[in-house]
Amino acid sequence: MSEWFTVEKIDSQTFAISEYKHWEETHCYLLCGEESAVLIDTGLGVSNIKEIVDSLTKLPVMVVTTHIHWDHIGGHKYFDNIAVHEKEKNWLSVRFPIPMQVVKDNLAKIPCNFPPEFDINAYQIFQGIPQRILHDGDFLNLGGREIQVVHTLGHSPGHCCFYEPERNYLYSGDLIYKGSLDAFYPTTDPKLFYQSIRRIRKYNIKKVLPGHHQLDIPVSLIADIEAGFAQLERAGKTQNREMDCLSFRISKFIYNQKLPLQEQPFPQRQFSFPRPAPEVHTRLFYQRGFLEQLFSKGFVPLVRAACI
């Protein structure tokens, strides 16, 4: 069995399956009921997570997806029962909205000891038809255990948290974790992200189980993130349509693709406290040798904004 994963028992029916050897430090969660189980996300896909799941339960397993980003759907290829939110079903079944090389660059940007069987040149993003479409307020009945779908858009249009009323657990995906809040899609919306944080605050949460990094985080982190968003909103930094438009034009220039705005890939868009997105854009463009081209194409406003 692969040594890539670390398994930690949350309680007798709940397990965290983590990838601590990679800089993303992803967490997936296996929730077992009396009749079936769900696996929340499948991680990077560099090793077979199904082998770990099969060692923990013999119940039929449905994969439920917090959102269709490469670091959360890598192991979907090992399963035949997959659920995604309706707003991201096409990302899974029609077209993943980021070029494959950008994904590979992110996967390998910090050296780590990948499993010997992993070949980054052969790495592909899972594409397939989901067997179930999730909607806000849906309940997943595992037999003696229910999980509620909470649509928390902002990080991505179909991002979902999963709330367990009986245990007061929140499986928060990329909405809540300890670290900078990152996104890789043009459809990231800081204002909607803030709204989702405020919505989650209304739930009776006693334990947060995040999608990345430190597993044991305090529930008070939700209030801290809300306060951070409130500060950014007061400063007028939760939306900047001019910068969004410039970023879209730059992406179109770099990738030379004629796509609808909601599908146009960015090299990276990061929303991090308290650093605004334009600075991060420009740093990445500089690192990848695009800055001179940006000046030559007249994208001076973005460069100036990043230097403020």
C-alpha positions as CSV (number, residue, x, y, z in Angstrom):
1,M,0.0,0.0,0.0
2,S,1.2,3.5,-0.8
3,E,3.1,5.4,1.9
4,W,2.2,8.7,0.2
5,F,-0.9,9.1,2.4
6,T,-1.3,9.7,6.1
7,V,-4.5,8.4,7.7
8,E,-5.8,10.0,10.9
9,K,-8.9,9.0,12.8
10,I,-11.3,11.9,13.6
11,D,-13.7,9.5,15.3
12,S,-14.7,5.9,14.9
13,Q,-16.5,6.5,11.6
14,T,-14.5,9.4,10.2
15,F,-11.0,9.5,8.8
16,A,-8.8,12.1,7.3
17,I,-6.6,11.0,4.4
18,S,-3.8,13.5,3.9
19,E,-1.0,14.2,1.5
20,Y,1.6,15.9,3.8
21,K,4.5,15.1,1.5
22,H,3.3,17.7,-1.0
23,W,3.3,21.5,-0.6
24,E,-0.5,21.6,-1.0
25,E,-1.0,19.3,2.1
26,T,-4.4,18.2,0.9
27,H,-7.0,16.5,3.1
28,C,-9.7,14.1,2.0
29,Y,-12.3,12.7,4.4
30,L,-13.9,9.3,4.5
31,L,-17.3,9.3,6.3
32,C,-18.8,5.9,7.1
33,G,-22.4,5.3,7.9
34,E,-24.3,2.1,8.5
35,E,-25.2,1.5,4.8
36,S,-22.7,3.6,2.7
37,A,-19.8,6.0,2.9
38,V,-18.8,9.2,1.2
39,L,-15.3,10.4,0.4
40,I,-15.0,14.1,0.3
41,D,-12.5,14.9,-2.4
42,T,-9.7,12.7,-3.8
43,G,-6.6,14.8,-3.6
44,L,-3.8,15.2,-6.1
45,G,-4.1,11.8,-7.9
46,V,-0.4,11.0,-7.7
47,S,-1.1,7.7,-5.8
48,N,-4.1,5.4,-5.6
49,I,-6.3,6.8,-2.8
50,K,-8.9,4.0,-3.4
51,E,-6.5,1.5,-1.9
52,I,-6.5,3.5,1.3
53,V,-10.3,3.8,1.3
54,D,-10.7,0.1,0.7
55,S,-8.5,-0.7,3.7
56,L,-10.8,1.4,5.9
57,T,-14.2,0.4,4.8
58,K,-16.1,-2.3,2.8
59,L,-19.1,0.0,2.3
60,P,-20.1,1.3,-1.1
61,V,-18.4,4.7,-1.5
62,M,-19.6,7.8,-3.3
63,V,-17.1,10.6,-3.9
64,V,-18.5,14.1,-3.2
65,T,-16.5,17.0,-4.5
66,T,-16.0,20.3,-2.7
67,H,-15.0,21.9,-6.1
68,I,-13.4,21.0,-9.4
69,H,-9.8,22.1,-8.9
70,W,-7.0,19.9,-9.8
71,D,-5.8,19.3,-6.3
72,H,-9.2,18.0,-5.2
73,I,-10.2,15.7,-8.1
74,G,-6.9,13.9,-8.9
75,G,-8.1,10.6,-7.5
76,H,-11.6,10.7,-9.0
77,K,-10.3,8.4,-11.7
78,Y,-10.3,5.5,-9.2
79,F,-14.0,5.7,-8.5
80,D,-17.2,5.2,-10.4
81,N,-19.7,7.1,-8.3
82,I,-19.0,10.8,-8.2
83,A,-21.1,13.8,-7.2
84,V,-20.4,17.5,-8.0
85,H,-22.3,20.8,-7.7
86,E,-24.4,21.7,-10.7
87,K,-22.4,24.8,-11.5
88,E,-19.1,22.9,-12.0
89,K,-20.4,19.7,-13.7
90,N,-19.1,20.9,-17.1
91,W,-15.6,21.5,-15.7
92,L,-15.6,17.8,-14.9
93,S,-17.4,16.4,-17.9
94,V,-16.7,18.9,-20.8
95,R,-13.6,21.0,-20.3
96,F,-11.2,21.6,-17.4
97,P,-10.6,25.4,-17.5
98,I,-6.8,25.5,-17.0
99,P,-4.1,24.4,-19.4
100,M,-2.5,21.1,-18.4
101,Q,1.0,22.6,-18.3
102,V,-0.1,25.1,-15.8
103,V,-1.4,22.3,-13.6
104,K,1.8,20.4,-13.9
105,D,3.9,23.5,-13.1
106,N,1.9,23.9,-9.9
107,L,2.1,20.3,-9.0
108,A,5.9,20.2,-9.2
109,K,6.8,23.8,-8.3
110,I,8.2,22.7,-4.9
111,P,10.3,19.5,-5.0
112,C,9.0,16.5,-3.0
113,N,9.4,12.8,-2.9
114,F,6.6,11.7,-5.2
115,P,5.7,7.9,-5.2
116,P,8.1,5.9,-7.4
117,E,5.2,4.9,-9.7
118,F,4.2,8.6,-10.4
119,D,5.2,10.0,-13.8
120,I,4.4,13.7,-14.1
121,N,4.7,13.6,-17.9
122,A,1.8,11.2,-18.0
123,Y,-0.3,13.1,-15.4
124,Q,-3.8,14.0,-16.6
125,I,-6.8,15.8,-15.0
126,F,-9.7,13.5,-14.5
127,Q,-12.6,14.1,-17.0
128,G,-15.8,12.2,-16.7
129,I,-19.6,12.3,-16.2
130,P,-20.7,12.7,-12.6
131,Q,-23.3,10.3,-11.4
132,R,-25.0,12.8,-9.1
133,I,-25.5,16.5,-9.2
134,L,-25.4,18.4,-5.9
135,H,-27.6,21.3,-4.9
136,D,-27.6,23.6,-2.0
137,G,-29.5,22.0,0.9
138,D,-29.3,18.4,-0.3
139,F,-28.8,15.8,2.3
140,L,-26.6,12.7,1.8
141,N,-28.0,9.8,3.8
142,L,-25.4,7.2,4.7
143,G,-27.6,5.2,7.0
144,G,-27.7,6.6,10.5
145,R,-25.7,9.5,9.4
146,E,-26.6,12.6,7.3
147,I,-24.4,15.1,5.6
148,Q,-25.8,18.5,4.3
149,V,-24.6,20.2,1.2
150,V,-23.9,23.9,1.7
151,H,-23.2,25.8,-1.5
152,T,-20.4,28.3,-0.6
153,L,-19.5,30.0,-3.8
154,G,-16.7,32.5,-4.1
155,H,-13.5,30.3,-4.2
156,S,-15.2,28.8,-7.2
157,P,-18.8,29.0,-8.6
158,G,-19.7,25.5,-7.4
159,H,-17.7,25.3,-4.2
160,C,-19.5,23.3,-1.5
161,C,-18.9,22.8,2.2
162,F,-20.4,19.7,3.9
163,Y,-22.0,20.1,7.3
164,E,-22.8,17.3,9.6
165,P,-25.6,18.4,12.1
166,E,-25.2,15.4,14.5
167,R,-21.5,15.9,15.1
168,N,-21.4,19.7,14.2
169,Y,-18.5,19.1,11.8
170,L,-17.9,21.4,8.9
171,Y,-15.9,19.9,6.0
172,S,-14.8,23.3,4.7
173,G,-12.9,22.5,1.4
174,D,-11.0,25.7,0.4
175,L,-13.4,28.1,2.1
176,I,-11.7,27.8,5.5
177,Y,-8.1,26.7,6.2
178,K,-5.1,28.0,7.9
179,G,-3.0,29.9,5.3
180,S,-3.6,32.2,2.3
181,L,-6.8,31.7,0.4
182,D,-5.8,30.8,-3.1
183,A,-7.8,30.4,-6.3
184,F,-6.8,29.5,-9.9
185,Y,-9.9,30.6,-11.8
186,P,-11.3,33.8,-13.3
187,T,-14.6,33.0,-11.6
188,T,-13.2,33.5,-8.1
189,D,-15.2,36.3,-6.5
190,P,-13.9,37.7,-3.2
191,K,-17.2,39.4,-2.5
192,L,-19.1,36.1,-2.8
193,F,-16.4,34.4,-0.8
194,Y,-17.1,36.9,2.0
195,Q,-20.8,36.2,1.8
196,S,-20.2,32.5,2.1
197,I,-18.0,33.0,5.2
198,R,-20.8,35.0,6.8
199,R,-23.3,32.3,5.9
200,I,-21.2,29.6,7.5
201,R,-20.9,31.6,10.7
202,K,-24.6,30.9,11.3
203,Y,-24.1,27.2,11.6
204,N,-23.4,25.5,15.0
205,I,-19.9,24.4,14.2
206,K,-17.8,22.6,16.8
207,K,-15.1,21.3,14.5
208,V,-13.7,22.5,11.2
209,L,-12.1,20.0,8.9
210,P,-10.2,21.9,6.2
211,G,-9.0,21.0,2.7
212,H,-5.4,22.0,3.2
213,H,-2.5,22.3,5.6
214,Q,-3.0,22.2,9.4
215,L,-5.7,19.7,10.3
216,D,-6.4,20.8,13.8
217,I,-7.7,24.4,13.4
218,P,-9.8,26.4,15.8
219,V,-13.4,27.2,14.9
220,S,-12.5,30.8,15.8
221,L,-10.6,30.9,12.5
222,I,-13.9,31.5,10.7
223,A,-14.4,34.7,12.6
224,D,-10.8,35.7,11.9
225,I,-11.3,35.3,8.2
226,E,-14.6,37.1,8.3
227,A,-12.8,40.0,10.0
228,G,-10.2,40.0,7.3
229,F,-12.7,40.2,4.6
230,A,-14.5,43.0,6.4
231,Q,-11.3,44.9,6.5
232,L,-10.7,44.4,2.8
233,E,-14.2,45.4,2.0
234,R,-13.9,48.7,3.9
235,A,-10.7,49.3,1.9
236,G,-12.6,48.7,-1.3
237,K,-10.5,45.6,-2.2
238,T,-13.1,42.9,-2.4
239,Q,-13.9,43.8,-6.0
240,N,-11.9,45.5,-8.7
241,R,-13.6,45.2,-12.1
242,E,-10.9,47.2,-13.9
243,M,-8.2,44.7,-12.7
244,D,-10.5,41.8,-13.5
245,C,-10.9,43.1,-17.1
246,L,-7.1,43.6,-17.4
247,S,-6.4,40.1,-16.1
248,F,-8.8,38.7,-18.6
249,R,-7.2,40.5,-21.5
250,I,-3.7,39.4,-20.3
251,S,-4.9,35.8,-20.1
252,K,-6.3,36.0,-23.6
253,F,-3.0,37.4,-24.8
254,I,-0.9,34.8,-23.1
255,Y,-2.9,31.8,-24.1
256,N,-4.3,33.1,-27.3
257,Q,-7.7,31.5,-26.7
258,K,-11.1,32.8,-27.5
259,L,-13.1,31.6,-24.6
260,P,-16.1,33.0,-22.6
261,L,-15.0,35.1,-19.6
262,Q,-16.1,32.5,-17.1
263,E,-13.8,29.8,-18.7
264,Q,-10.8,32.0,-19.4
265,P,-7.8,30.6,-17.5
266,F,-5.4,32.8,-15.5
267,P,-1.8,31.7,-14.8
268,Q,-2.8,32.2,-11.2
269,R,-5.2,34.4,-9.2
270,Q,-4.6,34.6,-5.5
271,F,-6.7,36.2,-2.9
272,S,-4.6,36.5,0.2
273,F,-4.8,38.6,3.3
274,P,-3.9,41.4,2.9
275,R,-2.2,41.4,-0.5
276,P,-4.4,42.3,-3.5
277,A,-4.5,40.1,-6.5
278,P,-2.8,42.5,-9.1
279,E,0.5,42.3,-7.2
280,V,0.4,38.5,-7.3
281,H,-0.5,38.5,-11.0
282,T,2.4,40.7,-11.9
283,R,4.9,38.7,-9.9
284,L,3.9,35.5,-11.7
285,F,4.0,37.2,-15.1
286,Y,7.5,38.4,-14.2
287,Q,8.6,35.0,-13.0
288,R,7.4,33.4,-16.3
289,G,9.1,36.0,-18.5
290,F,5.9,37.8,-19.6
291,L,6.5,41.2,-18.0
292,E,8.3,42.7,-21.0
293,Q,5.6,41.4,-23.3
294,L,3.0,43.0,-21.1
295,F,4.6,46.4,-21.3
296,S,4.9,46.1,-25.1
297,K,1.2,45.2,-25.3
298,G,0.2,48.3,-23.3
299,F,-0.7,46.6,-20.0
300,V,1.1,49.3,-18.0
301,P,-1.8,50.0,-15.6
302,L,-1.7,46.5,-14.1
303,V,2.1,46.7,-13.6
304,R,1.8,50.1,-11.9
305,A,-1.0,48.8,-9.7
306,A,1.1,45.9,-8.6
307,C,3.9,48.2,-7.6
308,I,1.9,50.5,-5.3
